[in-house]
Amino acid sequence: MNRLSYYYDWTPVFDNPAAFRAVIREFLDNGANRFVIDDKVLYQMVLDPEKIAYLHQICKEMAVEFCSIHGMAGSNFELNIPEAEKRENMIRGHIRAMEIASDFGCRTYVVHVGSNFYYSQQHIPLSQLRPMAIETLEKLLPAAEKNGLTIAVENVFGLPDSVDEVIGLVTHFGGDPAIGVCYDTGHANCMAPAPGKDKSQYPEYLLRRWWETGLIHEAHALDKLKDLVVTCHIHDNNGYRDQHGMPFDGTIDWRELMPKLMSCPRMIDFQTEVVLEDGKNWAGPLLAPVGGYSIRRLTDTFRYLGF
C-alpha cells in the first residue's frame, strides 16, 4: 500500500475535541487513518506545546497518525524573505516546526519559496531573491538532517517558485538527500500548456507572479522534476485557477499522471490536498459541489487512483 495522508482543514475543529474526534471517526469509518498536519495547526503547536500533547493524545486514543506535514506558509515563512529580523524569525520557526514534524514521525517537510516579496510587496527582482532562498535552505538543511526529514520545495505558479527555479534550488545542494521536491499536481496543471489554453483567461493574481518575464507555460513539469520528487500534493483544477478540486473534476489526465507519480524513485509519501468545502477561496470559486465533497467520496476517489 502506498503511503497516503489525507489533508483536511482542521482549524475549525482542532480546538473542539468532540468535533475533532468526529471528523477523524468519519475518516476511520471510510478506511483512512493517516493525516496531514496543515500549516495552521502546525503554527498553533509551535506557539503552544500543549497543542502537541493534545494531538499526540488524539493519535493514541483513536489509533491514527498525523504523519505528513505542510511546513508553515505565508509571507512570514517564505524562504526568500529579505528583511534580516524577519528572516531570523522565519528560520527559527521552521527549525522548531521540523522538530515537531519529526516528533510525529513525519519524513518530509514541505516549504514554499514564496512570491509575496516578488509581486505583492516590494517587487524585488528574482536575481535578488534567489540567493536569499538558497541561504535559508543552507541554514535549514542541518536541522532537517538532524530530525530525519527531507525538505520538499514545492512548485507553485509564479516565477520564484516555478519548476525551473525549484530545480535550481534543489540541485544547488549537489544531491543532498535532505532536500527534494514536493510536486503539486494542481499548480503544475495551472502552468501547463494545453490546446486552446488562453493566457488572457488566467486570473490577475497569477499573472502578477510573472511580472518580470510575462507568464511562461511549463510543459512536462513532472518529467523534469521526477528524479527529485519526495512527496506530492494531489488535487485538480480547470487549468487556470488553484481550485483544489477532486481528481477527475478538473482537466488533469489522471490515467496518464498517476503511473508517473507512483514511479518517482525518491517518493516518500503522498498527500491529498482536496478542499472539501464549497464556495470560494482566495483564488476564486472552488470545484466542490454545493454542500462540499464528502469524506466518503474523497477516500473512494483516492482508492480508485491506487491508494
C-alpha positions in Angstrom: 0.0 0.0 0.0 1.4 3.4 -1.0 1.8 5.8 2.0 -1.0 8.3 1.6 -2.0 11.0 4.1 -5.3 12.9 3.9 -5.5 16.6 4.1 -8.3 18.3 6.0 -8.9 21.8 7.1 -8.6 21.0 10.8 -8.7 24.6 12.0 -12.5 24.8 12.6 -12.5 21.6 14.7 -9.0 21.4 16.2 -9.8 23.2 19.4 -13.1 21.3 19.8 -12.2 17.8 20.9 -15.6 16.3 20.2 -15.8 17.8 16.7 -12.2 16.8 16.0 -12.8 13.2 17.0 -16.0 13.1 15.0 -14.2 14.1 11.8 -11.4 11.6 12.4 -14.0 8.9 13.1 -15.6 9.6 9.7 -12.3 9.1 8.1 -11.7 5.9 10.0 -15.0 4.5 9.0 -14.0 5.1 5.4 -10.7 3.3 5.8 -8.3 6.3 6.3 -6.0 6.6 9.4 -3.1 8.8 8.1 -3.5 12.6 8.0 -1.6 15.8 7.1 -0.7 18.4 9.8 -1.6 21.5 7.9 0.4 24.7 8.3 -2.2 26.4 10.5 -2.3 23.6 13.1 1.5 23.4 12.9 1.7 27.1 13.8 -0.6 26.5 16.8 1.8 23.8 18.0 4.9 26.0 17.5 3.3 28.6 19.8 1.7 26.3 22.4 3.4 23.0 23.4 0.2 21.8 25.0 -1.3 21.5 21.5 1.5 19.0 20.7 0.5 16.8 23.7 -3.2 17.2 22.7 -2.6 15.9 19.2 -0.5 13.0 20.5 -3.3 12.1 22.8 -5.8 12.1 19.9 -3.5 9.9 17.9 -3.2 7.4 20.8 -6.9 7.3 21.6 -8.0 6.8 18.0 -5.1 4.8 16.6 -4.3 7.3 13.9 -1.2 9.0 12.6 -0.6 12.7 11.7 2.5 11.6 9.7 2.7 14.1 6.8 3.1 17.9 7.2 3.0 21.1 5.3 5.6 23.5 6.7 4.5 26.9 7.9 3.4 29.1 5.0 2.5 32.6 4.2 4.6 35.8 3.9 6.2 35.3 7.3 7.6 31.9 6.4 8.7 32.1 2.7 12.3 31.2 2.1 13.2 34.4 0.3 12.2 37.0 3.0 14.6 40.0 2.5 14.4 41.7 6.0 17.1 40.4 8.4 14.9 40.3 11.5 12.0 38.5 9.7 14.5 36.1 8.2 15.8 35.1 11.6 12.3 34.6 13.0 11.3 32.6 9.9 14.4 30.3 10.1 13.8 29.7 13.9 10.2 29.0 13.2 10.9 26.4 10.5 13.5 24.7 12.7 11.1 24.4 15.6 8.4 23.1 13.2 10.8 20.5 11.9 11.4 19.3 15.4 7.6 18.9 15.8 7.3 17.2 12.5 9.9 14.6 13.5 8.2 14.1 16.8 5.1 12.9 14.9 7.0 10.6 12.6 6.8 12.8 9.5 9.5 12.2 6.9 9.1 15.2 4.6 8.7 18.9 5.3 7.1 21.0 2.6 8.2 24.6 2.1 7.3 27.5 -0.2 10.0 29.5 -1.9 7.5 32.4 -1.9 6.2 35.1 -4.2 5.0 37.7 -1.8 8.1 39.8 -1.8 8.4 39.3 -5.6 5.0 40.6 -6.7 2.8 41.9 -3.9 5.1 43.9 -1.6 8.3 45.3 -2.9 8.7 44.0 -6.4 12.2 42.6 -5.7 13.7 41.1 -8.8 14.2 37.3 -8.8 18.0 37.8 -9.1 18.0 39.3 -5.6 15.5 36.9 -4.0 17.1 33.6 -5.3 20.3 33.9 -3.1 18.1 34.5 0.0 16.2 31.3 -0.7 19.5 29.4 -1.0 20.8 30.9 2.2 17.7 29.9 4.0 17.9 26.3 2.8 21.6 26.2 3.8 20.5 27.0 7.4 17.6 24.6 7.4 19.3 21.6 5.9 21.3 20.7 9.1 18.1 20.8 11.1 16.3 18.6 8.6 19.1 16.0 8.7 19.2 16.1 12.5 15.4 15.4 12.6 15.4 12.7 9.9 13.4 14.9 7.5 13.7 15.7 3.8 12.9 19.3 3.0 10.4 19.3 0.0 10.4 22.6 -2.1 7.0 23.0 -3.7 6.4 24.1 -7.3 3.7 26.8 -7.2 2.6 29.1 -10.0 4.9 32.1 -10.0 8.4 32.8 -11.4 10.2 32.5 -8.0 8.7 29.0 -7.4 8.4 27.8 -11.0 9.6 24.4 -12.0 13.0 25.6 -13.3 13.6 27.7 -10.2 12.7 24.8 -7.8 15.1 22.5 -9.8 17.8 25.1 -9.5 17.3 25.5 -5.7 17.3 21.7 -5.1 20.2 20.8 -7.4 22.3 23.7 -5.9 22.9 21.3 -3.0 24.5 18.6 -5.2 22.3 15.7 -4.4 22.0 16.2 -0.7 19.4 13.6 0.4 17.9 16.1 2.9 16.3 18.1 0.1 13.9 17.3 -2.7 10.7 18.5 -4.3 7.0 18.5 -3.4 5.2 18.0 -6.7 1.9 19.8 -6.6 -0.4 18.4 -9.3 -2.8 21.4 -9.3 -0.1 24.0 -9.5 1.5 22.1 -12.4 -1.8 21.9 -14.2 -2.3 25.7 -13.9 1.0 26.3 -15.5 0.8 23.5 -18.2 0.1 24.4 -21.8 -2.9 22.8 -23.5 -4.7 23.1 -26.8 -6.8 26.2 -26.8 -5.5 27.4 -23.5 -5.6 31.2 -23.5 -3.2 33.1 -21.2 -5.6 36.1 -21.1 -8.0 33.8 -19.1 -5.7 33.5 -16.2 -6.7 35.4 -13.0 -4.9 38.6 -12.2 -3.3 37.1 -9.0 -1.5 34.5 -11.1 -0.4 36.8 -13.9 1.2 39.2 -11.4 3.6 36.5 -10.3 5.3 36.7 -13.7 5.8 40.5 -13.9 9.5 40.2 -15.0 9.0 37.9 -17.9 5.3 37.5 -18.6 3.7 34.2 -17.9 5.6 31.2 -19.2 3.8 27.9 -19.6 5.7 24.9 -18.1 5.3 21.8 -20.1 6.2 18.3 -18.8 6.7 19.5 -15.3 6.7 16.0 -13.7 9.1 14.7 -16.3 11.6 17.4 -15.3 11.1 17.0 -11.6 10.6 13.3 -11.4 14.0 12.3 -10.0 13.8 15.0 -7.3 10.2 14.4 -6.0 9.9 13.1 -2.4 6.3 14.0 -1.7 3.3 15.4 -3.6 0.0 17.3 -3.2 -2.8 15.7 -5.2 -5.8 17.8 -6.4 -7.4 19.0 -9.6 -8.5 22.3 -11.3 -9.6 23.8 -14.5 -6.1 24.7 -15.7 -6.3 28.3 -14.8 -7.1 28.6 -11.0 -5.8 26.9 -7.9 -9.2 25.3 -7.1 -8.1 22.3 -5.0 -10.7 20.1 -6.5 -11.3 16.3 -6.5 -9.4 14.3 -9.1 -11.5 13.9 -12.2 -13.4 17.1 -11.6 -10.8 19.3 -13.4 -8.7 18.9 -16.5 -5.8 16.7 -15.3 -5.4 13.4 -17.1 -5.2 11.1 -14.1 -4.7 7.9 -16.1 -1.6 9.4 -17.6 -0.3 11.2 -14.4 -0.7 8.5 -11.7 1.7 5.9 -13.1 4.4 8.6 -13.5 3.8 9.9 -10.0 3.9 6.4 -8.5 7.2 5.7 -10.2 9.1 8.7 -8.9 12.3 7.0 -7.5 12.6 9.1 -4.3 9.0 9.3 -3.4 8.5 9.0 0.4 4.8 9.9 0.9 1.7 11.1 -0.9 -0.7 13.8 0.3 -4.2 14.7 -0.7 -4.9 18.4 -0.9 -8.5 18.5 -2.0 -10.5 21.2 -0.3 -13.8 19.6 0.8 -15.7 22.9 1.3 -17.8 24.5 -1.4 -17.9 28.2 -2.3 -14.8 30.3 -2.8 -11.3 30.6 -1.5 -8.7 33.3 -2.1 -8.2 32.0 -5.6 -11.8 32.1 -6.6 -14.6 29.6 -7.0 -13.8 26.1 -5.7 -14.7 22.9 -7.6 -16.6 21.2 -4.8 -20.4 20.9 -5.5 -23.0 22.6 -3.3 -22.6 21.2 0.2 -19.0 20.3 -0.5 -17.2 17.0 -1.1 -17.9 14.1 1.3 -15.2 12.2 3.1 -16.5 9.1 1.5 -16.1 10.5 -2.0 -12.6 11.6 -1.1 -11.5 8.2 0.1 -13.3 6.3 -2.7 -11.6 8.5 -5.3 -8.1 8.0 -3.9 -8.7 4.3 -3.6 -9.6 4.3 -7.3 -6.4 6.2 -8.0 -4.5 3.2 -6.5 -4.1 4.1 -2.8 
